Amino acid sequence: MIQFYKPNPKGTGNACSFFLTPDGSIMASMIKQDSWNAAKKTGSFSKNKGVPNKSVMTKLSRIEAAGIMDSIETNREWTAYHRSPKQVVQMKFCPYMRDGNQVGFSFSINKQDAEDSTSKSSYVIGLYFPEARLLAHDLEIFLDKTVKIMAQTAPEPQQKSPVKEVNLEEDKTTSGNPFDDEEIF
């Protein structure tokens, strides 16, 4: 698992994590900041865990995980769209710009209720270049592990029925030549 925490004094920060489940699914989650401790200059996120409009979790396909890695390596924008009976999720990974200069990458997730378009929540986090590089590294490891998990959980190949051998010399109905039967043409 890799986690990024970006709290701020305004209480508008987000935290993000990417992790691999035991069944080999690559997951991304984001949560909104719930408080700020001015004395310690730290933010908290725990109260928003599992709160529908304050947190989101989505499964990434292997290709989507590779798309994020490609975005980091090539500086291209990556987007994805997921729709389920309950929600619509849009993701974006792109250059993070500040004062006209790229300072890293930005990851955003927008979530909307599938039946109520007014029920929306947005999450965004900026990752500096070293953080993005570490994310690409961990995603690479996750992809390698998914291959191993898929190989371990793949169903056993089914035994094929033996091929029936036909001795054409014993079969008196044909001469063995498919062109001898004039009804074919």
The 8 nearest C-alpha neighbors of each residue, nearest first, counted from 0:
[[1, 18, 17, 2, 16, 19, 137, 141],
 [0, 2, 17, 16, 18, 3, 134, 137],
 [3, 1, 16, 15, 0, 17, 4, 14],
 [2, 4, 15, 14, 16, 5, 1, 126],
 [5, 3, 14, 6, 13, 15, 2, 12],
 [4, 6, 12, 13, 14, 3, 7, 124],
 [7, 5, 12, 42, 4, 13, 32, 10],
 [6, 8, 12, 9, 10, 11, 5, 42],
 [7, 9, 10, 35, 6, 37, 40, 42],
 [10, 8, 7, 11, 35, 12, 6, 34],
 [11, 9, 8, 7, 34, 12, 32, 35],
 [12, 10, 9, 32, 7, 13, 31, 6],
 [13, 11, 6, 32, 5, 7, 10, 31],
 [14, 12, 31, 32, 5, 30, 124, 6],
 [13, 15, 4, 30, 3, 29, 5, 31],
 [16, 14, 29, 3, 28, 2, 4, 30],
 [15, 17, 2, 28, 1, 27, 3, 18],
 [16, 18, 27, 1, 26, 0, 28, 2],
 [19, 17, 0, 26, 25, 16, 1, 20],
 [18, 20, 25, 24, 23, 26, 141, 21],
 [19, 21, 24, 23, 22, 25, 18, 26],
 [20, 22, 23, 19, 24, 148, 145, 25],
 [23, 21, 20, 24, 148, 19, 145, 149],
 [24, 22, 145, 20, 21, 148, 19, 25],
 [25, 23, 20, 19, 22, 26, 58, 59],
 [24, 26, 19, 59, 18, 58, 23, 20],
 [27, 25, 58, 18, 17, 59, 57, 19],
 [28, 26, 17, 57, 56, 16, 58, 18],
 [27, 29, 56, 16, 55, 15, 57, 17],
 [28, 30, 15, 55, 14, 54, 16, 56],
 [31, 29, 54, 14, 13, 53, 55, 15],
 [30, 32, 13, 53, 12, 54, 44, 33],
 [31, 33, 44, 12, 13, 10, 43, 34],
 [32, 34, 44, 43, 46, 31, 47, 10],
 [35, 33, 43, 42, 10, 32, 36, 44],
 [34, 36, 42, 8, 41, 10, 37, 43],
 [35, 37, 41, 40, 39, 38, 42, 34],
 [36, 38, 40, 39, 35, 41, 8, 42],
 [39, 37, 36, 40, 41, 35, 42, 8],
 [38, 40, 41, 37, 36, 35, 42, 8],
 [41, 39, 37, 36, 38, 42, 35, 8],
 [42, 40, 36, 39, 35, 43, 6, 37],
 [41, 43, 35, 6, 34, 36, 7, 32],
 [42, 44, 34, 33, 32, 45, 35, 41],
 [43, 45, 32, 33, 46, 47, 31, 30],
 [44, 46, 47, 48, 43, 33, 32, 30],
 [47, 45, 48, 44, 33, 43, 50, 49],
 [48, 46, 50, 45, 53, 44, 49, 33],
 [49, 47, 45, 50, 46, 54, 30, 44],
 [48, 50, 51, 54, 47, 53, 55, 46],
 [49, 51, 53, 47, 48, 52, 54, 46],
 [52, 50, 53, 54, 49, 55, 47, 48],
 [53, 51, 120, 50, 54, 119, 55, 118],
 [54, 52, 50, 31, 51, 47, 30, 55],
 [55, 53, 30, 29, 51, 50, 52, 49],
 [54, 56, 29, 28, 30, 57, 51, 53],
 [57, 55, 28, 27, 29, 26, 58, 54],
 [58, 56, 27, 26, 28, 59, 55, 88],
 [57, 59, 26, 25, 27, 60, 24, 56],
 [60, 58, 25, 63, 26, 64, 61, 57],
 [59, 61, 63, 62, 64, 58, 25, 24],
 [60, 62, 64, 63, 65, 59, 142, 25],
 [61, 63, 65, 60, 64, 66, 59, 67],
 [62, 64, 66, 60, 65, 61, 59, 67],
 [65, 63, 61, 67, 66, 62, 59, 60],
 [64, 66, 62, 68, 63, 67, 69, 61],
 [67, 65, 63, 69, 64, 68, 62, 70],
 [66, 68, 70, 64, 69, 65, 77, 71],
 [67, 69, 65, 135, 71, 66, 70, 72],
 [70, 68, 66, 72, 67, 71, 73, 65],
 [71, 69, 75, 67, 74, 73, 68, 72],
 [70, 72, 68, 69, 74, 73, 67, 131],
 [71, 73, 69, 70, 74, 68, 75, 135],
 [72, 74, 70, 75, 71, 69, 68, 76],
 [73, 75, 70, 71, 72, 94, 76, 93],
 [76, 74, 70, 73, 77, 93, 71, 69],
 [75, 77, 93, 70, 92, 74, 78, 94],
 [78, 76, 92, 91, 70, 66, 93, 67],
 [79, 77, 91, 90, 92, 76, 80, 89],
 [78, 80, 90, 89, 91, 81, 77, 63],
 [79, 81, 89, 88, 90, 82, 78, 87],
 [82, 80, 88, 87, 89, 83, 79, 86],
 [83, 81, 87, 86, 88, 80, 84, 113],
 [82, 84, 85, 86, 87, 81, 113, 88],
 [83, 85, 86, 113, 82, 87, 114, 112],
 [86, 84, 113, 83, 112, 87, 114, 82],
 [87, 85, 113, 112, 83, 111, 82, 84],
 [86, 88, 82, 111, 81, 110, 113, 112],
 [89, 87, 110, 81, 109, 80, 82, 86],
 [90, 88, 80, 109, 108, 79, 81, 110],
 [91, 89, 108, 79, 78, 107, 80, 109],
 [90, 92, 78, 107, 77, 106, 93, 79],
 [91, 93, 106, 77, 105, 76, 78, 67],
 [94, 92, 76, 105, 104, 77, 95, 91],
 [93, 95, 104, 105, 103, 96, 101, 74],
 [96, 94, 104, 105, 103, 101, 102, 93],
 [95, 97, 101, 100, 102, 99, 94, 98],
 [98, 96, 100, 99, 101, 102, 95, 103],
 [97, 99, 100, 96, 101, 102, 95, 103],
 [98, 100, 97, 96, 101, 102, 95, 94],
 [101, 99, 97, 96, 98, 102, 95, 103],
 [100, 102, 96, 95, 103, 97, 94, 99],
 [103, 101, 95, 127, 96, 100, 97, 128],
 [104, 102, 127, 128, 95, 126, 101, 94],
 [105, 103, 95, 94, 126, 93, 125, 127],
 [104, 106, 125, 95, 93, 92, 124, 94],
 [107, 105, 92, 124, 123, 91, 125, 104],
 [108, 106, 123, 91, 122, 90, 124, 105],
 [107, 109, 90, 122, 89, 121, 110, 123],
 [110, 108, 121, 89, 88, 120, 122, 90],
 [109, 111, 88, 120, 119, 87, 121, 108],
 [112, 110, 119, 87, 86, 118, 116, 113],
 [111, 113, 86, 115, 118, 114, 116, 85],
 [114, 112, 86, 85, 87, 115, 111, 84],
 [113, 115, 112, 116, 85, 86, 84, 111],
 [116, 114, 112, 117, 118, 113, 111, 119],
 [115, 117, 118, 112, 111, 114, 113, 119],
 [118, 116, 115, 119, 111, 112, 114, 120],
 [119, 117, 116, 112, 115, 111, 120, 52],
 [120, 118, 111, 110, 117, 112, 116, 121],
 [119, 121, 110, 52, 109, 111, 122, 118],
 [122, 120, 109, 108, 110, 123, 119, 107],
 [121, 123, 108, 107, 109, 29, 13, 120],
 [124, 122, 107, 106, 108, 13, 121, 125],
 [123, 125, 106, 105, 13, 107, 126, 122],
 [126, 124, 105, 104, 95, 106, 127, 123],
 [125, 127, 104, 130, 103, 131, 105, 128],
 [126, 128, 103, 130, 129, 102, 131, 104],
 [127, 129, 103, 131, 130, 132, 126, 102],
 [130, 128, 132, 131, 127, 133, 126, 103],
 [131, 129, 133, 127, 132, 128, 126, 134],
 [132, 130, 134, 128, 133, 129, 126, 127],
 [131, 133, 129, 135, 134, 130, 128, 136],
 [132, 134, 136, 130, 131, 135, 129, 137],
 [133, 135, 131, 137, 136, 132, 138, 130],
 [136, 134, 68, 138, 132, 133, 137, 139],
 [137, 135, 133, 139, 134, 138, 132, 140],
 [136, 138, 140, 134, 139, 135, 141, 133],
 [137, 139, 141, 135, 140, 136, 134, 142],
 [140, 138, 142, 136, 137, 141, 135, 143],
 [139, 141, 137, 143, 138, 142, 144, 136],
 [142, 140, 138, 144, 139, 143, 137, 145],
 [143, 141, 145, 139, 144, 140, 138, 146],
 [142, 144, 140, 146, 141, 145, 139, 147],
 [143, 145, 141, 147, 146, 142, 148, 140],
 [146, 144, 23, 148, 142, 147, 143, 149],
 [145, 147, 149, 144, 143, 148, 150, 142],
 [148, 146, 150, 144, 145, 149, 151, 143],
 [149, 147, 145, 151, 150, 146, 23, 152],
 [148, 150, 146, 152, 151, 147, 153, 145],
 [151, 149, 147, 153, 148, 152, 146, 145],
 [152, 150, 148, 149, 153, 147, 154, 146],
 [151, 153, 149, 150, 148, 154, 22, 147],
 [154, 152, 150, 151, 149, 155, 148, 156],
 [155, 153, 156, 152, 157, 151, 150, 149],
 [154, 156, 157, 153, 158, 152, 151, 150],
 [157, 155, 154, 158, 153, 159, 152, 150],
 [158, 156, 159, 155, 154, 160, 153, 161],
 [157, 159, 156, 160, 161, 155, 162, 154],
 [160, 158, 157, 161, 162, 156, 163, 155],
 [159, 161, 162, 158, 163, 157, 164, 156],
 [160, 162, 163, 159, 158, 164, 157, 165],
 [163, 161, 164, 160, 159, 165, 158, 166],
 [164, 162, 161, 165, 160, 166, 159, 167],
 [163, 165, 162, 166, 161, 167, 169, 170],
 [166, 164, 167, 163, 170, 169, 168, 162],
 [165, 167, 168, 169, 170, 164, 175, 163],
 [168, 166, 170, 169, 175, 165, 174, 173],
 [167, 169, 166, 170, 171, 175, 174, 165],
 [170, 168, 167, 166, 171, 165, 172, 173],
 [171, 169, 167, 168, 172, 173, 166, 165],
 [170, 172, 173, 169, 168, 174, 167, 175],
 [173, 171, 170, 174, 175, 169, 167, 168],
 [174, 172, 175, 171, 170, 176, 167, 179],
 [173, 175, 176, 172, 179, 171, 167, 168],
 [176, 174, 173, 167, 177, 168, 179, 170],
 [175, 177, 178, 174, 179, 173, 180, 167],
 [178, 176, 179, 180, 175, 174, 173, 183],
 [179, 177, 176, 180, 181, 183, 184, 175],
 [178, 180, 177, 176, 181, 174, 173, 175],
 [179, 181, 178, 182, 183, 177, 176, 173],
 [180, 182, 183, 184, 179, 178, 177, 176],
 [183, 181, 184, 180, 179, 178, 177, 173],
 [184, 182, 181, 180, 178, 177, 179, 176],
 [183, 182, 181, 180, 178, 179, 177, 176]]
